[in-house]
Amino acid sequence: MKLVVKDRAAKLERNDALIVFAFEGETPDVPREVVLPTHALRGFKGEFREARAVEADSGPCSRVLLVGLGKAADFDAERLRRVAAVAVQRADASGATSAVAQPTKALEKPIGDPFQAGVALAEGASLGLYRYQSFKTKPKSAKLAKLTVHSGSRELRAGLERGRISAAANAYVRDLQNAPANKLRPRDLAAEAKKLAARSPRIRAKTLGPAELKRHGMGALLGVAQGSVEPPALIHLVYKPRGRAKACIALVGKGLTFDTGGISIKPAARMWDMKYDMSGGAAVLGVFHALAELDFPLEIHGVVPATENMPGGRAIKPGDVVTAMNGTTIEVLNTDAEGRLALCDALAYVQKTVEPDTIVDLATLTGAVVIALGHELSGMFASTERLRDQLTRAGEQCGERVWPLPLLDAHKDQMKGEVADLKNINSSDSGNGASAGAAFLAHFVGSTEWCHLDIAGTAWGGLGRDWVGGAQGSGVGTRLLLAWLDSRS
């Protein structure tokens, strides 16, 4: 669906549908040039997500879609994102091919920031009709092809444009997530990085193949990869600002394009969901999709260790020892704790070659975080209060919320090995699986400001997100990182 932004003074054009938002208990503000039947508004309460289509008697729009915002006191950017998605979904269901919306200042007021209101409105509307149908022989395209938004607020119009960019990046991430593993291999992720670099002269991309990984001493990543016929890759994207960079940021995303668990094989039930194990890497690529159209005063690096984890004849075995890039030896007690092995070499690579001010990594790392937080919150392990607070605010702003979890010295001590320096899991009776995963990674970041985001619960599915829908990938992480990068700019 194409999103068009126009000034409020623009004449209301002919469209199939006019979208009118209203808070609970308020009369919908329908433009006078659109005439509705008598009593057309009767019974409409404006409850949250309430939607009603009314045929117009006359005017430039053949029907009016009334959409309830709920109580003004409860309204925030995420609720706006959701009702915007509901609005385009109902407009599409009504058969409309074009629609127009005229958000009022009353809609902006509860949010307190017209720019963020514009971002939320654009994201919800743009993502509400997302469908992944790349392999459907008879795809069912959305009928609604264009949404025009009129606003007299320059800030809201700027937010709408930013929301269009972040929504496009989110949809791009979802396309990567939802692709089957035989169509999205490590080499395909590397090809995507090359395409992203071609979109902007300020983005560069390079890929390290097996020989270069070996030369760098990335024994942990290579150990995960050795059971697969698909060669691994370390993808490195760089964004350079126009002028001097205010800071150097490194984003690291787990890129397991399929995870069987290896020799420590997973149960068969829903193993197909393990195509989503590259969601952290996809989120990092999504940031660079947006960076091609944005301007940040930051040097931003995106690093994705990409591989499969397969139980082949050459696969790594429980009890094997590998050596990471920084020289740390690791006893692999469970081959299904492979994400941290791939990430530790990526983190060591970033530390040595980039020397960033801050590192944020994202990974579908543990089932434990799903038990702790469900599918609505990502687990956050931040090394500083500043970074914790920045990411918390960014999550609240964009609707991709994070929750701080503990990372103690005791957790780090639990990861010390008996045969090698470290082991890749703690003892089975210790619990704290999410903290254990973060504790393992902490050994590879030194004193650099760092945050680990465990997105195992939020990467797909979830409740109360009309702009996601279904059990497919959510694209989580990209919009969160973009909001956080704003705060660092």
C-alpha positions in Angstrom: 0.0 0.0 0.0 1.3 3.4 -1.0 1.2 6.1 1.8 0.8 9.7 0.6 1.2 12.7 2.9 -0.4 16.0 2.2 -1.0 19.3 3.9 -4.3 19.8 5.7 -5.2 22.6 3.4 -5.3 20.2 0.4 -8.7 19.6 -1.0 -10.4 16.3 0.0 -10.0 14.2 -3.1 -12.2 11.5 -4.4 -11.5 8.2 -2.6 -13.4 5.1 -1.9 -13.2 5.6 1.9 -12.7 8.4 4.4 -11.3 7.2 7.7 -12.5 9.2 10.7 -11.0 8.6 14.2 -13.0 9.4 17.4 -12.4 9.0 21.1 -14.9 7.2 23.2 -17.9 9.4 24.0 -17.0 12.0 21.3 -18.9 12.6 18.1 -16.9 11.7 15.0 -15.7 14.8 13.1 -16.9 14.1 9.6 -15.9 16.8 7.0 -19.0 18.8 5.9 -18.4 17.9 2.2 -19.2 14.3 3.0 -22.9 13.8 3.7 -24.0 10.8 5.7 -27.5 9.4 6.1 -29.5 10.6 9.1 -28.7 8.6 12.3 -25.5 7.1 10.6 -23.5 7.8 13.7 -26.1 6.4 16.1 -24.7 3.6 18.3 -21.1 4.3 17.5 -19.3 4.6 20.9 -15.7 5.2 19.9 -14.5 2.2 21.9 -10.9 1.1 21.3 -10.6 -0.8 17.9 -14.4 -0.3 17.2 -14.9 0.1 13.5 -18.0 0.8 11.4 -18.3 1.5 7.6 -21.1 3.9 6.6 -22.1 4.5 3.0 -22.2 8.3 2.2 -25.1 9.9 0.6 -22.9 12.3 -1.3 -19.4 13.8 -1.3 -15.9 12.9 -2.6 -15.8 9.6 -0.6 -18.3 6.9 -1.2 -18.1 5.5 2.4 -16.9 6.6 5.8 -15.0 4.3 8.1 -15.5 5.3 11.7 -12.7 4.0 14.0 -12.8 4.2 17.8 -9.7 5.3 19.7 -11.0 4.3 23.1 -10.6 6.6 26.2 -8.3 9.5 25.7 -6.7 8.9 29.1 -5.6 5.4 27.9 -4.4 6.5 24.5 -0.7 6.3 23.5 1.4 5.7 20.4 1.0 1.9 20.5 -2.8 2.3 20.6 -2.6 4.6 17.7 -0.4 2.1 15.8 -3.0 -0.6 16.5 -6.1 1.5 15.4 -4.3 2.6 12.3 -3.8 -1.1 11.4 -7.5 -1.8 12.2 -8.5 1.1 10.0 -6.7 -0.1 6.9 -7.7 -3.7 7.5 -11.4 -2.7 7.6 -11.0 -0.4 4.6 -9.5 -3.2 2.7 -12.2 -5.6 3.8 -14.8 -3.2 2.6 -13.4 -3.3 -0.9 -11.9 0.1 -0.9 -8.9 0.6 -3.2 -8.1 4.2 -1.9 -8.7 5.9 1.4 -8.0 9.2 3.0 -7.6 10.1 6.7 -7.6 13.5 8.3 -6.1 13.1 11.9 -7.0 16.0 14.2 -4.9 17.7 16.9 -7.1 15.9 19.4 -5.5 12.6 18.2 -2.0 14.0 18.8 -2.7 15.5 22.2 -2.7 12.4 24.4 0.6 11.3 22.9 2.2 14.7 23.5 4.4 14.6 20.5 3.0 15.1 17.0 6.1 13.6 15.4 5.7 10.3 17.3 2.0 10.4 16.5 2.9 10.5 12.8 5.4 7.7 13.2 2.8 5.5 14.9 0.1 6.3 12.4 2.3 5.5 9.4 3.7 2.3 10.9 0.3 0.9 11.9 -1.3 1.8 8.6 1.6 0.6 6.5 2.1 -2.7 8.3 -1.6 -3.5 8.9 -1.9 -5.1 5.5 1.4 -6.9 5.5 1.2 -10.4 3.9 3.9 -12.9 3.1 2.9 -14.6 -0.1 6.2 -15.1 -2.0 5.5 -18.8 -2.5 1.7 -18.7 -3.1 0.8 -19.6 -6.7 -2.3 -17.5 -6.4 -1.5 -14.7 -3.9 -4.3 -12.6 -2.6 -3.2 -9.0 -2.8 -4.7 -6.3 -0.6 -7.4 -4.3 -2.4 -6.4 -1.0 -0.6 -3.6 0.4 -2.8 -3.3 3.9 -1.5 -3.8 5.8 1.8 -3.6 9.6 1.8 -3.1 11.4 5.1 -3.9 15.1 5.4 -2.4 17.1 8.3 -1.7 20.7 9.0 1.1 19.8 11.4 4.6 19.9 9.9 5.8 17.7 12.8 3.2 15.1 12.2 3.9 15.0 8.5 7.6 14.5 9.2 6.6 11.7 11.6 4.5 10.1 8.9 7.5 10.1 6.5 9.8 8.6 9.2 7.1 6.0 10.0 6.9 5.1 6.3 10.7 4.4 6.4 10.7 2.3 9.6 7.6 0.4 8.5 9.3 -0.5 5.2 12.3 -1.7 7.1 10.1 -3.8 9.4 8.3 -5.4 6.4 11.7 -6.1 4.9 12.8 -7.9 8.1 9.6 -9.9 8.1 10.2 -11.0 4.5 13.6 -12.3 5.6 12.1 -14.0 8.7 9.3 -15.7 6.9 11.3 -17.0 4.0 11.8 -20.8 4.2 15.3 -22.0 5.2 16.0 -23.6 1.8 15.5 -20.2 0.2 17.3 -18.1 2.8 20.7 -19.6 3.4 23.8 -17.8 4.9 24.9 -16.9 1.3 21.5 -15.4 0.7 21.8 -13.2 3.8 25.2 -12.0 2.5 23.6 -11.2 -0.8 21.0 -9.1 0.9 23.7 -7.1 2.7 25.3 -6.4 -0.7 21.9 -5.2 -2.0 21.5 -2.9 1.0 24.9 -1.3 0.4 23.9 -0.6 -3.2 21.0 1.6 -1.9 23.3 4.2 -0.4 26.8 5.5 -1.0 27.2 5.8 2.7 26.7 2.0 3.3 29.5 -0.5 2.6 29.2 -4.3 2.9 31.7 -7.1 3.0 31.4 -10.8 3.8 34.0 -13.1 5.4 33.8 -16.7 4.0 35.1 -19.9 5.6 38.7 -19.3 4.7 38.7 -15.8 6.2 36.8 -17.0 9.3 39.5 -19.6 9.8 42.2 -17.0 9.3 40.6 -14.9 12.0 40.5 -17.9 14.3 36.7 -18.0 14.6 36.6 -21.6 15.8 33.3 -21.2 17.7 31.3 -20.0 14.6 33.1 -22.6 12.4 32.3 -25.3 14.9 28.6 -24.6 14.7 28.8 -24.6 10.9 30.7 -27.8 10.4 27.7 -30.1 10.3 26.1 -28.2 7.4 26.8 -28.3 3.7 26.0 -24.6 3.6 29.2 -22.5 4.1 29.0 -20.0 7.0 29.5 -16.2 6.6 30.3 -13.2 8.7 28.5 -10.2 7.3 29.8 -6.8 8.0 27.9 -3.6 7.1 29.1 -0.1 7.8 27.2 3.2 7.7 29.3 6.4 7.6 27.7 9.8 8.5 28.1 12.9 6.4 30.3 14.6 8.9 32.3 13.6 12.0 30.6 10.8 13.9 29.3 11.6 17.4 29.8 7.9 18.4 30.6 4.5 16.9 27.9 1.9 17.4 28.0 -1.8 16.7 24.9 -3.9 16.2 25.4 -7.7 16.2 22.6 -10.1 15.2 22.4 -13.8 15.4 22.0 -15.2 11.9 21.2 -19.0 12.3 19.2 -19.5 9.1 18.0 -22.9 10.4 18.7 -24.5 13.8 18.0 -28.2 14.2 19.9 -28.2 17.5 22.7 -30.2 15.9 23.6 -33.5 17.6 21.6 -32.2 20.7 18.6 -32.3 18.3 15.4 -30.4 19.0 12.0 -32.1 19.3 10.1 -32.4 15.9 7.2 -30.4 17.1 7.3 -27.0 15.4 10.9 -27.4 14.4 9.9 -25.5 11.3 9.8 -22.3 13.4 13.6 -22.6 13.6 13.8 -20.7 10.4 13.2 -17.7 12.6 16.6 -18.2 14.4 18.1 -15.6 12.1 15.7 -12.9 13.4 18.4 -11.0 15.2 20.5 -10.8 12.1 17.5 -9.8 10.1 16.8 -6.9 12.5 20.3 -5.7 12.0 19.9 -5.8 8.2 16.6 -4.0 8.7 18.3 -1.1 10.4 20.5 -0.7 7.3 17.5 -0.8 5.1 16.2 2.3 6.9 19.7 3.9 7.0 19.7 4.2 3.3 17.0 6.9 3.6 18.0 8.4 7.0 20.7 10.7 8.2 22.4 9.8 11.6 25.5 11.6 12.9 26.8 8.1 13.9 29.2 5.5 12.5 27.1 2.3 12.6 28.4 -1.2 12.1 26.2 -4.2 11.6 27.7 -7.6 12.0 25.8 -10.9 11.4 27.3 -14.3 11.9 25.3 -16.5 9.5 25.2 -20.3 9.5 23.0 -23.4 9.8 23.2 -25.8 12.8 22.8 -29.3 11.4 23.5 -32.8 12.7 25.7 -33.9 9.7 28.5 -36.4 9.8 31.0 -33.7 10.5 28.9 -31.9 13.1 30.3 -30.7 16.4 29.7 -33.2 19.3 28.7 -32.6 22.9 31.9 -32.3 24.8 34.0 -31.0 21.9 36.2 -27.9 22.6 36.5 -25.0 20.2 38.6 -21.8 20.4 37.0 -18.4 19.8 38.6 -15.6 18.0 39.9 -13.9 21.2 41.6 -17.2 22.2 39.0 -18.3 24.7 38.5 -22.1 24.8 34.9 -23.3 25.1 33.6 -26.7 26.0 30.4 -27.4 23.9 28.2 -29.3 26.3 25.1 -28.8 24.3 25.1 -28.2 20.5 21.7 -26.6 20.7 23.3 -23.7 22.6 24.9 -22.7 19.3 23.7 -19.1 19.0 26.1 -17.9 21.7 28.9 -19.7 20.0 28.2 -17.8 16.7 27.8 -14.5 18.6 30.9 -14.8 20.7 33.1 -14.8 17.6 31.1 -11.9 16.1 31.5 -9.9 19.4 35.2 -10.7 19.5 35.5 -9.6 15.8 33.8 -6.3 16.6 36.0 -5.7 19.6 39.1 -6.2 17.6 38.3 -4.6 14.3 35.8 -1.8 15.1 36.4 -0.8 18.8 33.0 0.7 19.2 31.7 2.9 22.0 28.6 0.7 22.4 27.5 -2.7 21.3 24.0 -4.0 21.1 23.4 -7.6 20.2 20.1 -9.3 19.3 19.4 -13.0 19.3 16.6 -15.6 19.6 18.9 -17.1 22.3 16.9 -18.9 24.9 13.5 -20.6 25.5 14.0 -19.4 29.1 13.2 -15.8 28.2 9.9 -16.9 26.7 9.0 -18.6 30.0 10.0 -15.5 31.9 8.5 -12.7 29.7 6.2 -14.4 27.2 5.9 -13.0 23.7 5.3 -9.3 24.5 8.6 -8.3 26.0 12.3 -8.8 25.0 14.8 -9.7 27.7 17.4 -6.9 28.2 20.8 -7.3 29.8 22.5 -3.9 29.8 26.0 -3.3 31.3 25.2 0.3 32.2 22.2 2.1 33.6 22.4 4.7 30.8 22.1 2.1 28.1 19.3 0.3 30.0 17.3 3.5 30.3 17.9 4.5 26.7 16.6 1.2 25.4 13.7 1.1 27.8 12.5 4.5 26.6 13.0 3.6 23.0 11.0 0.4 23.5 8.1 2.3 25.1 8.2 4.8 22.3 8.0 2.4 19.4 6.0 -0.4 21.0 8.8 -3.0 21.1 9.2 -3.1 24.8 12.1 -4.5 26.7 12.4 -5.7 30.3 15.7 -5.7 32.3 16.9 -9.1 33.6 19.7 -9.8 36.0 23.3 -10.5 35.0 25.4 -11.1 38.1 29.0 -12.1 38.7 27.5 -15.4 39.9 26.0 -16.0 36.5 29.3 -15.4 34.8 31.1 -17.7 37.2 28.6 -20.5 36.3 29.8 -20.4 32.8 33.4 -21.2 33.7 34.4 -24.6 32.3 36.2 -27.6 33.8 37.9 -28.9 30.6 38.1 -25.4 28.9 37.9 -21.8 29.9 34.2 -21.6 29.4 31.3 -24.0 28.8 28.4 -23.1 26.6 25.6 -24.0 29.1 25.3 -23.9 32.9 24.3 -26.9 34.9 20.8 -28.2 34.3 19.7 -27.6 37.9 20.8 -24.0 38.0 17.9 -22.5 36.0 18.4 -18.9 35.0 18.9 -19.9 31.3 18.5 -16.4 29.9 20.9 -14.9 32.3 23.4 -17.8 31.6 23.3 -17.0 27.9 24.0 -13.4 28.5 26.7 -14.2 31.0 28.5 -16.3 28.4 28.4 -13.4 25.9 29.7 -11.0 28.6 33.1 -12.7 28.5 33.6 -11.4 24.9 32.8 -7.7 25.2 35.4 -6.6 27.8 34.6 -3.2 29.3 32.7 -1.8 26.3 29.2 -0.6 27.0 27.0 -3.4 25.9 23.5 -4.8 25.9 22.2 -8.2 25.0 18.6 -8.4 23.8 17.0 -11.9 23.9 14.2 -11.7 21.4 13.3 -15.4 21.4 9.7 -14.6 22.6 9.1 -11.5 20.5 10.5 -12.5 17.1 7.3 -14.0 16.0 3.6 -14.2 17.1 2.6 -12.2 20.2 -0.6 -10.7 21.5 -2.3 -7.4 21.1 -0.4 -6.3 18.0 -2.9 -5.6 15.2 -0.1 -4.4 13.0 1.7 -7.8 13.2 -1.1 -10.3 13.0 -0.9 -14.1 12.7 2.0 -16.4 13.8 4.5 -15.1 11.3 7.7 -13.0 12.0 7.2 -9.7 13.8 10.3 -7.9 12.5 11.1 -7.0 16.1 14.3 -5.2 16.8 14.7 -2.9 13.8 12.3 -0.2 15.0 13.6 -0.4 18.5 17.2 0.1 17.4 16.2 3.0 15.1 14.4 4.7 18.1 17.5 4.1 20.2 19.8 5.5 17.5 17.7 8.6 17.5 18.4 9.1 21.2 22.1 8.7 20.6 22.0 11.4 17.9 
